[in-house]
């Protein structure tokens, strides 16, 4: 199955799947165009990743049980060109910086999610307080309405008697 089908099955975006595979260095099969191909065991691994993320574990702290499986190699259309000595070092450094940037982005998103959860819990508590206060005020208004009804009744009768007794 391709990346978009796997993403739909997991309820995440295709970019999220690709990020997980790259950052967790998951051995995924690729087709001749370089697109990921997922098998059932790969989907189970990704479900485990999603479960760990939803439980609050940061992406860089996720532990994946890597099974030594024989995978088909990735087909490539062009052979990689040999790079000058300095270029390989630059590429390694670039990959390292990209990984650090992705790790930092994941940490920020995780922090924001936790902050939103706290805010939602706080708002939920405030809503409960408002509901309780509203119930008390409604009960108080009902009791006062009944008290005023009993007090007004005799006044209406005496007012009417006064008008017609002349």
PyMOL commands that set and color helices and strands:
alter all, ss='L'
color gray80, all
select helices_A, chain A and resi 3-10+14-23+40-54+59-61+85-164
alter helices_A, ss='H'
color red, helices_A
select strands_A, chain A and resi 29-30+36-37
alter strands_A, ss='S'
color yellow, strands_A
deselect
rebuild
show_as cartoon
